[in-house]
Amino acid sequence: MSVAIFLLVLVISYLIGSIPFGLLLVKLLKGEDIRNISSGRTGGTNAMRAAGFWVGLATALLDILKGASGVWIAELLLPGSTWLKVFAPLMAILGHNYSIFLIDRKDGRIRFGGGAGGAPCVGGAIGLWWPSLLVIIPLGFIVLFGLGYASVATMSIGLVSMMIFLVLAAFFQFPWEFILYGVLAEALLLWALRPNIKRLLNGTERLVGWRAKRAAPSRR
């Protein structure tokens, strides 16, 4: 029975992660398909580009809930299963990045649309230890608006999560499995951001915030 519940929670977490809140909000408020705008991703950053700050923020918050809900559902249906609390939010990230609701066929290949996974990664960390939001979110904003690259801010989330749970496991007797959450979440983020990493290396990655405004005159 516990194995069946374990698998059920993973499936539920993936399906929750697959809900494309960015696409739904932009479509509802702007009548446009977010997949045809800028990066084509359905996360908060692209929703902000498509429909403004508040839609981007709403999308990010809903996507954060995806990861957190995976942990909460795991604790509700199989209390005490540390491994399930680790893998449930990872499945939410996977669903967010490769949504079953956004399957498309292009050039004869099946593709899954979605985001990059940053917000549900934050949510998973919050679900495992809620004070982590007091560290991850401020540092994420510092990286985002300091460097001006949303992709770098996203990549930093998994690393910061990993470091938080490393400290908690080393000094406060938290489960070491939580460190694995940060490691695997970071791997999922890096895989999803492969195109962005290439653009970072060749200097063509998109800028956001004040860095974008500062660079705009030089590009005219």
N, C-alpha and C positions, 0 to 999 in steps of 0.2 A: 504493500500500500504506500509506504513512504517513497519508494522509487517512482510510482505513478504520480504522486503529488509533486515530487521534485521536478519531473518532466513537465507536468501541467503548469507549474509556476514559470518554468523557462519559456514555454509557449505563450503564456499570457503576457509575460514581460516583453517578449519579442513583438507581439501584436500591439501592445500599448506603445512601445517604442516606434512602431511603424506608422502611427497616426501622424499625418503631415500637417501639423498645426499651422506652419508658415504658409503652406499652399492654401489651406482653407481660409485663413484670415485675410490674406491678400486677395484671394478670389472674391470673398464676401464684401470686402471694403473697397477694393479697387477694380474688381472685375477682370483682373489680369492673371495669367498663369505664371507663377514665380519661377517655374522651370525655364521660362523664356527670357528671364531677366538676369543680367550680370553673370554670376557664377552658375546659376541654375539650381543651386542648392535650396533646401527648404527651411534652413535654420534661421536664427534670429538676425544674423548679420545681413543676409540677403533679403530677409523680410523688411529690414530697416531701409535697405536701398530701394526696395520696391514700393513701400507704402509709408515710410516715415518712422521716426523714433519710437512712438508708442506701440505701433504694430510690431516692430522688432522686439521691443521689451516684452510685450505680451507673449509673443512666440517663444522667446527665450525662457520665460517663467514656466510656460506650459511644457516646454521640452525638459526643463529641470525636473519637473514633477514626474516625467517618464522614468528617469533613473531612480528617483527616490521611491516611487511607487513599487518598483521591482523589489526593493529591500523590504518595504512594508508588507507586501503581499507574501513574500517568503517567510517573514516572521509570523504572519497571521496563520498561514496554512501549514507551516512546518517549523514551529518554534524551536530555537536552539540549533538549527542547522547553519553553521557558519559558512560552509561551502555554498549553500544555496543563496545566502545573502551576498556572496561574492559574485556568483555567476548570473543571478537574476538581473542586476543592473547592467552587467555586460551584455546580456541579451537585449536589453532595452536600447543600449547604444548601437548594437548590431541592427536592430529593427529601424532605428532612426536613420542610420547610414544607408541601409539597404531595405527600404520599405516594400513589403509585399503588396501594398496598395498602390505602388508607383512603378509597377513592372511595365517596361516598354521594350519594343523590338526595334533595333536600329542596325542597319547593315547586316541583317541576318543573325544578329546576336541579341540575346535577352539581357536587358540592363535593369538594375534596380535604382530608382531615384531616391534621394534623401538628403541628409545634411552631412556635417563633418563629425558630429558626436560630442562637441564640447559641452553643450548645456546638459544633456543627459549624463555625461561623465560627472559634472558638478553635482547633479541630483543623486547619483549613486553614492558619492562621497558623503553628501549630507545625510542620506538614509543610514549609512554605516556609523556616522558620528556627526551630529548636526552642527556642532561648533566649527566644523571644517569650513563652513560657508564664510565665517569671519576671517578666514585666511585666504581661501581660494578666490573669492569674488574680488576683494580689494587688490590682490596681486594681479589677477587677470585684467582689471581695469588699468592698473599701472603699466602692464606690458602692452595692452591694446593702445592706449592713448600716448604712452611714452615712445614706443617704437613705431606705432601706426600700422601694424600688420595684424589683422584679425586671425590669420592662420597661425602666427607665432603665439598669440594669446591662447588660442585653442590648444596648441601643442603643450603649452606650459601647464595646463590644467591637470593632465595625467601625471606629470612630473611632480607637481606640488602635492597632489593626492598621495602619491607614492611616499614622498618625504614625510607627510603628516602621519601616515600609518606606520612608517618606519620608527618615528620618534615614539608614537603611542605604544608600539609593540616592545620597543627597547626599554622604555622607562615606566610605562603604566600598565603593563601586562595585558594589552589588547591582543586579539588573535593575530598571529603573523600572517594568516591568510588574507587579511585586509591589505597587506602590502602587495600581494599578488593582484588584487583588484587594480591598484594603481599601475602596475607593470602592464597588465593585459589591456587596460583601458588606453594607456599611452600607445600601445602597439596598434590598436584599432584606429586611434586618431591619426597616427603617422601614416597608416595605410590609406585612409580616406583622403589625406592631404598631400598625397604624392604629387599631383599637378602643382599645388601651391609651393611645395618644396623646390620643384624645378624652377618655378618663376622666381623664388627667393634667390636661388643660386645664380640665375642669369640677370637679376636686377629688374624684373618686369612685374613683380607682385603688386597687387592693388594696395594703395594706401587708404587709411580711413582717418577720420577725426581731423585735428589741426594739422597733422602732417600732410594729409591730402590737400587741404586748403592752401597750405604753404607751397606745396609742389605744383599746384594748378597753374599759376602764372607762367612758370618755366616750360609748361607743356603746350602753351598756346602757340 
